[in-house]
Every structure is written in C-alpha cells, then in structure tokens.
Amino acid sequence: MNWISNVVRPKIRSFLRRETPENLWIKCPETGQLVFYKDVEANQFVIPSSNYHMRISAPQRLKSMFDGGEFEDIALPEVPLDPLKFRDERRYADRLKDARTKTGLQDAVKLGIGRLEGQMVTIAVQDFDFMGGSLGMAAGEAVITAFETAARRQTPLIMFAASGGARMQEGILSLMQLPRTTVGVQMLREVRKPYIVVLTNPTTGGVTASYAMLGDVQIAEPGALIGFAGPRVIEQTIREKLPEGFQRAEYLAEHGMVDMVVHRHKLRATLAELCRLLTRAPLPAGQQQLPAPAHA
C-alpha cells in the first residue's frame, strides 16, 4: 500500500499535471475580472472589457511606437552606482541589482530614436517596474541625454512619464535632477523642436514637478493618476474631502492641466500627427489628416 501511495500516485499526478505559467491570466485592477494574458497583450495591454490601461514596460512601449518596432538604442552615460552608500532594510546597491535583473534595464529610463510614421523622433520611456520609475542620477542623465539627442539630431522628443517621484536612496543628488532636467527642456526649445509628454499611470512627485509638466503638448492616458502629492496626503493636509476623480487624467483635462486624454489605441497616430503639425512636415503620400482626438 505504501508503494502505491508513495510512488505510483505521485507519478500519475505529475504526469497529468500541466505546468501553468504564472502570467497566464491577468486580474483587472478595476473590476477584478480575470483576463487571458495573450488577449491583453494583443490589445496593447488594455483590458478589453473595462478599458483599463495596464502598465507597459519600456521596451514594449518603444517597439509599439516605432515603425516596424525598429529603433536605435541610445547609449546612456554611466553614473556612480551608490554615491551615498545608502542602506535601510537592505543595501541600495542590492536593490538596484534586483531591479536590473527583474526589468533587464540599467535604470528607470530607456531611450530610442527611429521613425514614427516616417518621421524621425526621439522617444524616452520611464519604466515603473524599475524601483517605481524613481528619478535618480542615472534616470536624470538619461532624460538629459534624450534632450541632447533630440537637439543634436533635430528631432521631436516624446517623453512617456511614469514615476513615483525622486529616489530617496540618492537624497539631494536625486532632487538636483529636477532643475537639471528643466534645463534640458529649455535646450530643446532653443533649437525649436517639439517636446511632447505622455503622462501614464502613475506620474507623481518630483517628476511631475519638473520635466513631466513642461511639454509643448501634454497628453494623458485614460485613468492615469497625475499629481505631486497623493490624494491621501492632500486630504490629511487640507482636512477636506477631494472631488470625485481628483488627480485622474480626465479631471485634469477638464481643469486645463493636460491638453488631451488619448486612448492607447489612438496614441501612435495622435503623436505622429502632432509631430507633423509642430514641425510642419508634409503628410505621407495617400494619408489624410486625422480629426482632433476627443477626451476619453
């Protein structure tokens, strides 16, 4: 009996058991519905039933924007790994190592240059999966490199912002990236090239207090949380109940803080049209001008 229980049954179970990938299903944060991963991926990481915009990694975002998914990867300058030798529950250097292993990125910002509907553009993407898209020295250098590249190669710059704010493990060195990136915005304006910002969920803290709110055109994805301090902190400070939808993309569009809210399915065409308008580039042969996008 022991032989049957201990050997035969486990072998039968292991033979019948199918290995299920961890990411086979995705749970919609808005409705709780389970959705097949491949369906969400094919829908540009938008939940089909609820229209909820999931986060998308920096490499996936770049591939979805450039023609044929092809672009030139822009090298980023090296910075000191752990300038303050910071440690809380764990060493900062170990946290960085884990984030790099998890995302395959060197830091929270990835850059690419290539063609968007035939036009050369530079695109910078913040990846929230890398330590909450936090802004440290490396991310700051990447943002400045994006401005320098766009200015030198005479292209528009499209910035996809997603961040929890400044990176506390780098202290004042992190906060110094706010004025530095603001100077980068001015650098691009001096050569008269467009700077378009796409605010994704979430964009908060020091990033919102610097380059993320300085675009020539401010676009937001539907439902994105955008602000400096979080709603809970504001409520505790002013001791008042905030309006419904406060700090969400649609609320900010209604109150003039962003220019338009654009669904991810229409984002690529909208960005290409804006780049053409702002650079006075001609339309590709046989293509008609798109109508102005409506708020989601």
C-alpha positions in Angstrom: 0.0 0.0 0.0 2.9 2.4 0.8 4.4 1.7 -2.6 1.1 2.6 -4.3 0.6 5.7 -2.1 4.2 7.0 -2.2 5.4 6.1 -5.7 2.6 5.3 -8.1 0.1 8.1 -7.2 2.7 11.0 -7.3 4.0 9.8 -10.6 0.4 9.7 -12.0 -0.3 13.2 -10.6 3.0 14.6 -12.1 2.2 13.1 -15.4 -1.3 14.6 -15.5 -0.4 17.9 -14.0 0.1 20.7 -16.6 2.6 23.4 -15.9 0.7 26.7 -15.9 2.7 29.9 -16.5 2.4 32.5 -13.7 1.3 35.2 -16.1 -1.3 33.1 -18.0 -4.1 35.3 -16.5 -4.2 38.9 -15.6 -6.6 40.3 -13.0 -8.2 43.6 -13.9 -7.4 46.1 -11.1 -10.6 47.9 -11.8 -13.2 45.1 -12.0 -11.3 42.1 -10.6 -12.1 40.1 -13.8 -9.5 37.5 -14.9 -8.4 38.1 -18.5 -6.2 35.8 -20.6 -2.7 37.4 -20.8 -2.4 36.9 -24.6 -5.7 38.8 -25.2 -4.4 41.7 -23.1 -1.0 41.7 -24.8 -2.7 41.7 -28.3 -4.8 44.6 -27.1 -1.8 46.7 -26.2 -2.2 45.9 -22.5 -5.6 47.4 -22.3 -8.2 45.2 -20.6 -10.8 44.7 -23.3 -13.9 44.7 -21.1 -13.1 47.6 -18.7 -10.8 49.6 -21.0 -8.3 49.7 -18.0 -4.8 50.7 -19.2 -2.3 48.4 -17.7 1.3 49.4 -17.2 3.6 48.6 -20.2 7.4 48.0 -20.0 9.8 50.5 -21.6 11.0 48.0 -24.3 7.4 47.1 -25.2 6.4 50.8 -25.4 9.3 51.7 -27.7 8.5 48.8 -30.0 4.9 49.8 -30.2 5.7 53.4 -31.1 8.4 53.0 -33.8 7.7 51.8 -37.4 8.1 48.1 -37.6 9.2 48.1 -33.9 12.7 49.0 -35.1 14.8 51.8 -33.4 18.3 52.7 -32.5 19.0 52.2 -28.8 20.6 55.3 -27.4 23.5 54.6 -25.0 23.3 56.2 -21.6 26.2 57.7 -19.6 27.4 55.9 -16.6 26.9 57.3 -13.1 28.1 56.3 -9.6 26.2 53.2 -8.6 25.6 54.1 -4.9 27.0 57.6 -4.2 25.7 57.8 -0.6 26.4 54.2 0.3 22.7 54.1 1.4 21.2 51.3 3.4 17.8 50.9 5.0 16.4 47.3 5.4 18.7 46.4 2.5 21.7 47.9 0.7 20.7 50.3 -2.1 23.2 48.5 -4.4 21.3 45.2 -3.8 18.0 46.9 -4.7 19.5 48.2 -7.9 20.8 44.8 -8.8 17.4 43.2 -8.2 15.6 45.9 -10.3 18.1 45.3 -13.2 17.6 41.6 -13.1 13.8 42.0 -13.0 13.4 44.5 -15.8 16.5 43.9 -18.0 17.1 47.7 -17.8 20.1 49.7 -16.5 17.8 52.1 -14.8 14.3 53.6 -14.9 14.5 55.4 -18.3 15.2 53.9 -21.7 15.7 55.8 -24.9 15.3 55.1 -28.6 15.4 57.0 -31.9 13.7 55.9 -35.1 10.8 56.6 -37.4 7.2 57.2 -36.3 5.0 57.1 -39.5 8.1 58.0 -41.5 9.3 60.9 -39.2 12.4 60.7 -37.2 11.6 61.1 -33.5 13.4 60.5 -30.2 11.4 58.7 -27.5 12.2 58.4 -23.8 10.2 56.0 -21.6 10.1 55.6 -17.8 9.5 52.1 -16.6 7.6 52.0 -13.3 8.7 48.4 -12.7 12.3 49.8 -12.1 12.0 51.0 -8.5 8.7 52.8 -9.2 10.2 54.7 -12.1 12.0 56.8 -9.5 14.2 59.7 -10.6 17.8 59.3 -9.5 21.2 60.3 -11.1 21.0 57.6 -13.8 17.4 58.4 -14.8 18.2 62.2 -14.7 21.2 61.6 -17.0 19.0 59.5 -19.3 16.4 62.3 -19.5 19.1 64.9 -20.3 20.6 62.6 -22.9 17.2 62.4 -24.5 17.0 66.2 -24.8 20.6 66.4 -26.1 20.0 63.7 -28.7 16.8 65.3 -29.9 18.5 68.7 -30.2 21.6 67.3 -31.9 19.7 65.2 -34.4 17.0 67.8 -34.9 14.0 65.6 -34.0 10.9 66.0 -31.8 11.2 64.4 -28.3 8.3 62.3 -27.0 8.5 61.6 -23.2 6.4 58.8 -21.6 6.4 59.6 -17.9 5.6 57.1 -15.2 7.1 57.6 -11.7 6.5 57.7 -8.0 8.9 60.6 -7.7 12.5 61.2 -6.6 14.7 58.3 -5.5 15.2 58.7 -1.7 18.3 56.5 -1.7 20.2 59.2 -3.5 19.0 62.1 -1.3 19.9 65.6 -2.6 21.6 64.1 -5.7 18.1 62.9 -6.7 16.5 66.3 -6.1 19.1 68.0 -8.2 17.8 66.2 -11.2 14.7 68.4 -11.1 16.4 71.6 -12.2 18.9 69.8 -14.4 16.1 68.2 -16.5 14.3 71.5 -16.6 17.4 73.0 -18.3 17.2 70.1 -20.8 13.7 71.2 -21.8 15.0 74.7 -22.4 17.8 73.3 -24.5 15.3 71.6 -26.9 13.2 74.8 -27.1 16.2 76.8 -28.2 16.6 74.6 -31.3 12.8 74.9 -31.8 11.9 71.2 -31.7 8.7 69.9 -30.2 8.6 68.3 -26.8 5.5 66.1 -26.2 4.8 64.5 -22.9 2.6 61.4 -22.4 1.5 61.1 -18.8 0.9 57.5 -17.8 -0.3 55.8 -14.6 1.1 57.0 -12.2 3.1 60.2 -12.7 3.7 61.8 -9.3 6.3 63.6 -7.1 9.4 65.3 -8.4 8.9 64.1 -11.9 5.6 66.0 -12.1 7.4 69.0 -10.5 9.9 69.1 -13.4 10.1 67.8 -17.0 6.8 65.8 -17.0 4.7 69.0 -16.9 6.8 71.2 -19.3 5.8 69.7 -22.6 4.6 71.8 -25.6 1.7 69.4 -25.6 0.5 67.4 -22.5 -1.2 64.1 -23.3 -2.5 61.6 -20.7 -3.6 58.0 -21.0 -7.2 57.3 -19.7 -7.4 56.9 -15.9 -3.8 57.9 -15.2 -3.1 59.2 -11.7 -1.2 62.5 -12.1 -0.1 64.9 -9.4 2.6 65.9 -7.0 1.4 64.7 -3.6 -1.0 61.8 -3.4 -4.7 62.3 -2.7 -4.5 60.8 0.8 -1.7 63.2 1.8 -3.7 66.2 0.4 -6.9 65.2 2.3 -4.9 64.9 5.5 -3.3 68.3 4.9 -6.3 70.4 4.0 -8.8 68.2 6.0 -11.4 68.2 3.3 -12.9 65.5 1.0 -11.5 65.7 -2.5 -13.7 65.8 -5.6 -14.5 62.5 -7.4 -11.8 61.6 -9.8 -9.4 64.1 -8.4 -5.9 63.9 -10.0 -7.1 61.5 -12.7 -6.4 62.2 -16.3 -10.0 63.1 -17.2 -10.3 65.5 -14.2 -7.1 67.3 -15.1 -8.1 67.6 -18.8 -11.4 69.3 -17.7 -9.4 71.7 -15.5 -6.8 72.6 -18.1 -3.7 70.8 -16.7 -3.4 68.4 -19.6 -4.4 69.1 -23.3 -6.0 65.8 -24.2 -6.7 62.3 -22.9 -5.9 59.7 -25.6 -6.7 56.0 -25.7 -3.6 53.9 -26.2 -5.0 52.5 -29.4 -5.0 56.0 -30.9 -1.9 57.3 -29.3 0.6 56.4 -32.0 -1.4 58.1 -34.7 -2.0 61.2 -32.5 1.7 61.6 -31.7 2.6 61.3 -35.4 0.0 63.9 -36.3 1.3 66.3 -33.6 4.9 65.9 -34.7 3.9 66.7 -38.3 1.9 69.8 -37.2 4.6 71.1 -34.9 7.4 70.6 -37.4 5.3 71.5 -40.4 6.2 68.2 -42.0 4.2 67.0 -45.0 1.7 64.1 -44.7 2.8 60.8 -46.1 1.5 60.1 -49.6 -2.1 59.0 -49.6 -2.7 59.7 -45.9 -5.5 62.1 -44.7 -5.2 64.3 -41.7 -6.7 62.9 -38.5 -9.6 64.7 -36.7 -8.7 66.1 -33.3 -8.9 63.4 -30.7 -11.8 63.7 -28.2 -11.3 63.2 -24.5 -11.8 59.6 -23.3 
